[in-house]
């Protein structure tokens, strides 16, 4: 019940804090609890907010994931062109202080791999992630992610954090 109430409060904060941008860009919610993918389109922002409100974050990673199959059919073309949403799982929001934030991941990043586990694509990608990847990864150990950001592949690792810290 508390989580549901908090989701509604966060949703209201997102609506109040979502700036209109010319390009997709991450923005902080008013309560500073997460980074959220935003758009210049009110309809896309509403769809993103709906995904966040109805989907819990990946517990140990601190992200909400979605792909093109999570958007209403009438917004698919716009989501593809403005947000580069595809059939890959993409980070929609990141909890402040989470492992994903520590790794330097950002809303809009597309997940390709976590450690040696490839992230599936397609309509059942989220289900496959929850069933195969999430339980297999040792979240409190060394984590290496491979993502696509702005069309380029990148690796982010907790080992690099330990070496720099």
Phi, psi and omega per residue, in radians:
X1 nan -0.780 3.138
X2 -1.104 -0.731 3.136
X3 -1.083 -0.698 3.104
X4 -1.099 -0.761 3.123
X5 -1.125 -0.724 3.118
X6 -1.125 -0.672 3.110
X7 -1.061 -0.716 3.128
X8 -1.154 -0.710 3.106
X9 -1.113 -0.770 3.133
X10 -1.108 -0.727 3.120
X11 -1.041 -0.760 3.109
X12 -1.115 -0.718 3.125
X13 -1.109 -0.676 3.127
X14 -1.126 -0.796 3.139
X15 -1.036 -0.760 -3.110
X16 -1.234 -0.522 -3.012
X17 -1.762 -0.092 -3.046
X18 -1.316 1.919 3.105
X19 -1.383 2.715 3.040
X20 -1.504 2.081 -3.092
X21 -2.020 2.683 3.109
X22 -1.373 -0.422 3.103
X23 -2.279 2.779 3.079
X24 -1.117 2.342 3.131
X25 -2.711 2.591 3.082
X26 -1.239 2.538 3.051
X27 -2.418 2.665 3.137
X28 -1.495 2.485 3.038
X29 -1.227 2.828 -3.140
X30 -1.044 -0.568 -3.115
X31 -1.545 0.077 3.071
X32 1.054 0.382 -3.100
X33 -1.598 -0.196 -3.102
X34 -2.806 2.781 2.938
X35 -1.769 2.374 -3.025
X36 -2.265 2.419 3.040
X37 -1.178 2.275 3.125
X38 -2.239 2.893 -3.062
X39 -2.450 2.866 3.018
X40 -1.396 -0.168 -3.130
X41 -1.623 2.154 3.105
X42 -1.082 -0.643 -3.134
X43 -1.153 -0.729 3.107
X44 -1.155 -0.732 3.101
X45 -1.055 -0.702 3.118
X46 -1.115 -0.717 3.116
X47 -1.136 -0.734 3.100
X48 -1.078 -0.789 3.136
X49 -1.088 -0.658 3.114
X50 -1.137 -0.732 3.106
X51 -1.064 -0.819 -3.125
X52 -1.099 -0.705 -3.097
X53 -1.204 -0.471 -3.050
X54 -1.847 -0.077 -3.063
X55 -2.205 2.129 3.109
X56 -1.256 2.672 3.081
X57 -1.193 2.708 3.006
X58 -1.115 1.991 -2.938
X59 -0.810 -1.029 -3.013
X60 -1.425 -0.188 -3.076
X61 -1.826 -0.538 3.073
X62 1.380 0.568 3.130
X63 -2.251 2.671 2.909
X64 -1.824 2.242 -3.093
X65 -1.940 2.595 3.066
X66 -2.740 2.900 2.981
X67 -2.450 -3.042 -3.013
X68 -1.023 -0.471 -3.114
X69 -1.264 -0.186 3.112
X70 -1.572 -0.112 -3.117
X71 -1.692 2.575 3.077
X72 -1.014 2.535 -3.080
X73 -0.934 -0.651 -3.109
X74 -1.235 -0.208 3.139
X75 -1.892 -0.001 -3.060
X76 -1.036 -0.860 -3.110
X77 -1.057 -0.781 -3.136
X78 -1.152 -0.711 3.116
X79 -1.119 -0.680 3.104
X80 -1.136 -0.786 -3.052
X81 -1.349 -0.738 -3.057
X82 -1.490 -0.688 -3.059
X83 -1.843 -0.039 -3.078
X84 0.967 0.580 3.077
X85 -1.240 2.344 3.123
X86 -2.309 -2.797 3.097
X87 -1.486 0.028 3.011
X88 -1.405 2.631 3.035
X89 -1.225 2.306 -3.078
X90 -2.170 2.527 3.120
X91 -1.331 2.127 3.135
X92 -1.681 -0.665 3.070
X93 -2.607 2.716 -3.136
X94 -2.285 2.242 3.101
X95 -1.265 2.430 3.118
X96 -1.104 2.313 3.121
X97 1.434 0.027 -3.096
X98 -1.324 2.941 3.077
X99 -1.025 -0.726 3.138
X100 -1.058 -0.734 3.112
X101 -1.153 -0.725 3.108
X102 -1.069 -0.601 3.112
X103 -1.283 -0.221 -3.127
X104 1.537 0.280 3.100
X105 -1.295 2.719 -3.076
X106 -2.345 2.686 3.008
X107 -0.981 2.376 -3.090
X108 1.786 -0.346 3.095
X109 -1.128 2.397 3.079
X110 -1.720 2.243 -3.121
X111 -1.461 2.205 3.058
X112 -1.834 -0.707 -3.029
X113 -2.720 2.499 2.964
X114 -2.180 2.101 -2.987
X115 0.903 -2.236 -3.112
X116 -1.685 0.216 -3.074
X117 -1.768 2.044 3.097
X118 -1.299 2.469 3.122
X119 -1.612 2.168 -3.087
X120 -1.152 2.857 3.067
X121 -2.046 2.906 3.005
X122 1.750 -3.011 -3.019
X123 -1.134 -0.541 -3.122
X124 -1.751 0.282 -3.074
X125 -1.029 -0.767 -3.113
X126 -1.151 -0.723 3.113
X127 -1.099 -0.776 3.127
X128 -1.136 -0.643 3.086
X129 -1.071 -0.828 -3.108
X130 -1.147 -0.594 -3.093
X131 -1.487 -0.631 -3.008
X132 -1.899 -0.863 -3.006
X133 -1.397 -0.957 -3.038
X134 -0.936 -0.842 -3.125
X135 -1.278 -0.391 -3.067
X136 -1.458 -0.413 -3.100
X137 -1.408 2.329 3.033
X138 -1.499 1.614 -2.985
X139 -1.124 -0.437 3.132
X140 -1.597 0.041 3.074
X141 -1.724 -2.801 3.108
X142 -1.267 2.310 -3.115
X143 -2.127 2.282 3.021
X144 -2.197 2.220 3.109
X145 -2.000 2.570 2.981
X146 -2.053 2.195 -3.073
X147 -2.286 2.943 2.902
X148 -2.001 2.186 3.074
X149 -2.294 2.206 3.133
X150 0.925 0.636 3.077
X151 1.469 -0.004 -3.106
X152 -2.099 2.457 3.079
X153 -1.296 2.499 3.104
X154 -2.499 2.618 3.014
X155 -1.965 2.436 3.077
X156 -2.275 2.323 -3.037
X157 -2.416 2.525 3.041
X158 -1.216 -0.420 3.098
X159 -1.085 -0.692 3.113
X160 -1.138 -0.611 3.096
X161 -1.134 -0.740 -3.137
X162 -1.175 -0.636 3.123
X163 -1.231 -0.572 3.141
X164 -1.488 -0.332 -3.059
X165 -1.723 nan nan
